[in-house]
Amino acid sequence: MQMKEQKRSKSLANLLYTQPVTSKVPAVVFIQFNPRILALDPGTKNCAYSVIELDMRTHFNQKLGTIKATKYEFKIVAQGMIRNPISDMKHLSKQAKAFRSELISLLDEHKVDALAAERFQSRGFRNVTGECVSAMLGIMATLPGPRFVLPYRSDEWIDATARPPIKMLTVTASTWKNKFNRESSIPLNELYKSLKSQFKLSTHLVDSMLIAIFALIHGIFTKYGIRLTFRKIPTMVRNFKSVST
């Protein structure tokens, strides 16, 4: 009986490990990407955020080593105003704690992969807004990365304090606005008017949405060399459904 089992084990081993692989690897592999970004248009009173997801299908040519986007669109997951922005440097310690806690909740609720924010460009000295915005950007840069499950405990999440810092992009208003104006068929001022009249979206909310899209475009090109543009904005507006809170 033992001899039969040994022979059977050897035959299975031969079948599994010594037989040549005859199946051909496909030349083109389709890969789906769905990264999410939380972007802020920071301010001491009006601090808007948007969570935008890139729904992108690509094909990877294994022979040539090239990857191209075959279809992509930007989707709005969530929008709103930050309830606890930093507005007074005299109360920085207390406000920073509330701001950080609110952002971590948004990151975990919407399963965000990265952050983006507009940098404040000072127009003079003694600018309190600039100090507060800089403090918020500094806090954002230290926020934890995406949540993930322990491999040996499927029901246990890694605590925020043990997760590595999240990736973050900061950008000036002129940088993302110039790119938008070069690529979009809708002028920025018309987009503001359209979304305000149809969905009562403030300029701050629209800006946070466009900052997120800019960050996704930048990130995909930097990592994969795939060029995306703001040309999808008209389609996005036609399909837009207000999710602001």
C-alpha positions as CSV (number, residue, x, y, z in Angstrom):
1,M,0.0,0.0,0.0
2,Q,2.9,2.3,0.9
3,M,4.7,1.5,-2.4
4,K,1.6,2.4,-4.4
5,E,1.3,5.8,-2.6
6,Q,5.0,6.5,-3.2
7,K,4.6,5.7,-6.9
8,R,1.5,7.8,-7.1
9,S,3.3,10.7,-5.4
10,K,6.2,10.4,-7.8
11,S,3.9,10.3,-10.8
12,L,2.1,13.5,-9.6
13,A,5.4,15.2,-9.0
14,N,6.6,14.3,-12.5
15,L,3.4,15.6,-14.0
16,L,3.5,18.9,-12.1
17,Y,7.2,19.7,-12.3
18,T,8.8,18.0,-15.2
19,Q,6.2,18.4,-18.0
20,P,7.0,21.3,-20.4
21,V,4.7,24.3,-20.5
22,T,2.9,24.3,-23.8
23,S,0.5,27.2,-23.3
24,K,1.7,30.5,-25.0
25,V,1.8,33.7,-23.1
26,P,-0.5,36.3,-24.8
27,A,1.3,39.1,-26.6
28,V,-1.2,41.7,-25.2
29,V,-2.5,41.7,-21.6
30,F,-5.3,44.0,-20.5
31,I,-4.8,45.8,-17.2
32,Q,-7.4,47.7,-15.2
33,F,-6.4,50.7,-13.1
34,N,-8.6,52.4,-10.5
35,P,-6.5,54.8,-8.4
36,R,-8.3,57.3,-6.1
37,I,-7.0,60.7,-5.0
38,L,-8.2,63.0,-2.3
39,A,-7.5,66.6,-3.3
40,L,-7.9,69.8,-1.3
41,D,-8.3,73.4,-2.3
42,P,-7.2,74.6,1.1
43,G,-8.3,77.8,2.8
44,T,-9.0,79.0,6.3
45,K,-12.7,79.4,5.7
46,N,-13.5,77.6,2.5
47,C,-11.5,74.3,2.4
48,A,-12.9,72.1,-0.3
49,Y,-12.1,68.5,-1.0
50,S,-12.9,66.0,-3.8
51,V,-12.2,62.3,-4.1
52,I,-11.7,61.4,-7.8
53,E,-11.3,57.9,-9.2
54,L,-9.5,57.2,-12.5
55,D,-11.3,54.3,-14.3
56,M,-8.7,53.3,-16.9
57,R,-8.2,50.2,-19.0
58,T,-4.8,49.6,-20.6
59,H,-3.2,47.0,-22.8
60,F,0.4,45.9,-22.2
61,N,2.3,44.6,-25.1
62,Q,4.7,42.0,-23.6
63,K,6.8,41.7,-26.7
64,L,7.4,45.4,-27.2
65,G,7.2,46.3,-23.5
66,T,4.8,49.2,-24.1
67,I,1.6,50.1,-22.2
68,K,-1.2,52.3,-23.6
69,A,-4.6,53.5,-22.3
70,T,-7.5,52.1,-24.4
71,K,-10.2,53.7,-22.4
72,Y,-10.4,56.0,-19.4
73,E,-12.7,58.4,-17.5
74,F,-12.6,60.3,-14.3
75,K,-15.4,59.6,-11.7
76,I,-16.4,61.7,-8.7
77,V,-16.6,59.6,-5.6
78,A,-17.2,62.3,-3.0
79,Q,-17.0,66.0,-2.5
80,G,-17.5,68.4,0.4
81,M,-16.1,71.1,2.6
82,I,-13.5,70.3,5.4
83,R,-15.3,71.0,8.7
84,N,-12.0,71.4,10.7
85,P,-9.5,73.5,8.7
86,I,-6.7,75.3,10.4
87,S,-7.7,78.9,10.7
88,D,-5.8,80.3,13.6
89,M,-2.2,79.7,14.3
90,K,-2.7,80.6,18.0
91,H,-4.8,77.4,18.3
92,L,-2.7,75.3,16.0
93,S,-2.2,72.3,18.3
94,K,-6.0,71.8,18.8
95,Q,-7.0,72.6,15.3
96,A,-4.2,70.4,13.8
97,K,-5.5,67.4,15.7
98,A,-9.1,67.8,14.5
99,F,-7.9,68.5,10.9
100,R,-5.7,65.4,10.8
101,S,-8.5,63.2,12.3
102,E,-11.0,64.4,9.7
103,L,-8.7,63.7,6.8
104,I,-7.8,60.2,8.1
105,S,-11.5,59.4,8.3
106,L,-11.9,60.5,4.6
107,L,-8.9,58.5,3.5
108,D,-10.2,55.3,5.1
109,E,-13.9,55.8,4.2
110,H,-13.1,56.3,0.5
111,K,-10.0,54.0,0.2
112,V,-7.8,56.8,-1.1
113,D,-4.4,55.9,-2.6
114,A,-2.8,59.4,-2.7
115,L,-3.3,63.1,-1.8
116,A,-3.0,66.3,-3.7
117,A,-3.4,70.0,-2.7
118,E,-2.9,73.4,-4.1
119,R,0.0,75.3,-2.8
120,F,-0.7,78.8,-1.4
121,Q,1.1,81.6,-3.3
122,S,1.7,84.5,-1.0
123,R,0.8,88.0,-2.3
124,G,2.4,89.9,0.5
125,F,3.9,89.8,4.0
126,R,2.2,88.9,7.3
127,N,-0.2,86.5,5.4
128,V,-2.1,84.5,8.0
129,T,-3.9,82.4,5.4
130,G,-0.5,81.3,3.9
131,E,0.7,80.2,7.3
132,C,-2.5,78.2,8.0
133,V,-2.4,76.6,4.5
134,S,1.3,75.7,4.9
135,A,0.4,74.0,8.3
136,M,-2.3,72.0,6.6
137,L,-0.1,70.8,3.8
138,G,2.6,69.8,6.3
139,I,0.0,67.7,8.2
140,M,-1.3,66.1,5.0
141,A,2.3,65.0,4.1
142,T,2.5,63.0,7.3
143,L,-0.9,61.2,6.9
144,P,-0.9,57.4,6.8
145,G,-1.1,55.4,3.5
146,P,-3.9,53.2,2.4
147,R,-5.3,50.7,4.8
148,F,-4.4,47.1,4.3
149,V,-5.2,43.8,6.0
150,L,-2.8,41.7,8.0
151,P,-2.0,38.6,5.9
152,Y,-2.6,36.2,8.8
153,R,-5.6,38.0,10.2
154,S,-8.2,38.8,7.5
155,D,-10.4,40.7,9.9
156,E,-7.7,43.0,11.4
157,W,-6.7,46.3,9.9
158,I,-3.3,47.9,10.3
159,D,-3.5,50.8,12.7
160,A,-3.0,54.3,11.2
161,T,0.1,54.9,13.3
162,A,1.8,51.8,11.8
163,R,1.1,52.6,8.1
164,P,3.8,54.3,5.9
165,P,3.1,57.9,4.9
166,I,0.8,58.5,2.0
167,K,2.1,59.8,-1.4
168,M,1.2,63.5,-2.0
169,L,1.5,66.0,-4.7
170,T,1.4,69.8,-4.2
171,V,0.8,72.1,-7.2
172,T,0.4,75.8,-7.8
173,A,-2.8,77.2,-9.2
174,S,-1.1,78.5,-12.3
175,T,0.4,75.1,-13.1
176,W,-2.9,73.1,-13.2
177,K,-5.0,75.9,-14.6
178,N,-2.6,76.5,-17.5
179,K,-2.7,72.8,-18.3
180,F,-6.5,72.8,-18.1
181,N,-6.8,75.8,-20.4
182,R,-4.5,74.2,-23.0
183,E,-6.3,70.9,-23.1
184,S,-10.0,71.4,-22.3
185,S,-12.5,72.5,-24.9
186,I,-14.5,74.2,-22.1
187,P,-12.9,77.4,-20.7
188,L,-12.4,77.4,-17.0
189,N,-14.7,80.3,-16.3
190,E,-17.5,78.6,-18.3
191,L,-17.0,75.4,-16.4
192,Y,-17.3,77.3,-13.1
193,K,-20.6,78.9,-14.3
194,S,-22.0,75.6,-15.7
195,L,-21.4,73.6,-12.5
196,K,-22.6,76.4,-10.3
197,S,-25.9,76.9,-12.2
198,Q,-26.6,73.2,-12.6
199,F,-25.3,71.7,-9.4
200,K,-24.7,74.8,-7.2
201,L,-21.0,73.9,-6.9
202,S,-18.7,76.5,-5.5
203,T,-15.5,77.5,-7.2
204,H,-13.6,75.9,-4.4
205,L,-15.3,72.5,-5.0
206,V,-14.6,72.7,-8.7
207,D,-11.0,73.6,-8.1
208,S,-10.5,70.6,-5.7
209,M,-12.0,68.3,-8.4
210,L,-9.6,69.6,-11.1
211,I,-6.6,69.5,-8.8
212,A,-7.4,65.8,-8.2
213,I,-7.6,65.1,-11.9
214,F,-4.3,67.0,-12.5
215,A,-2.7,64.8,-9.9
216,L,-4.0,61.6,-11.5
217,I,-2.8,62.7,-14.9
218,H,0.6,63.6,-13.5
219,G,0.9,60.4,-11.5
220,I,0.0,58.1,-14.3
221,F,2.5,59.7,-16.7
222,T,5.3,59.8,-14.1
223,K,4.8,56.1,-13.2
224,Y,3.8,54.5,-16.5
225,G,4.5,57.1,-19.2
226,I,0.8,57.1,-20.2
227,R,-0.4,60.5,-21.3
228,L,-3.9,61.5,-20.1
229,T,-5.5,64.9,-20.6
230,F,-8.3,67.2,-19.4
231,R,-10.2,66.5,-22.7
232,K,-12.4,64.1,-20.8
233,I,-13.9,67.0,-18.8
234,P,-16.8,67.8,-21.1
235,T,-17.9,64.2,-21.0
236,M,-17.5,64.2,-17.2
237,V,-19.7,67.3,-16.9
238,R,-22.4,65.8,-19.1
239,N,-22.5,62.7,-16.9
240,F,-22.0,64.7,-13.7
241,K,-24.1,63.9,-10.7
242,S,-23.6,66.1,-7.6
243,V,-22.3,64.1,-4.7
244,S,-21.2,67.1,-2.6
245,T,-22.2,67.0,1.1
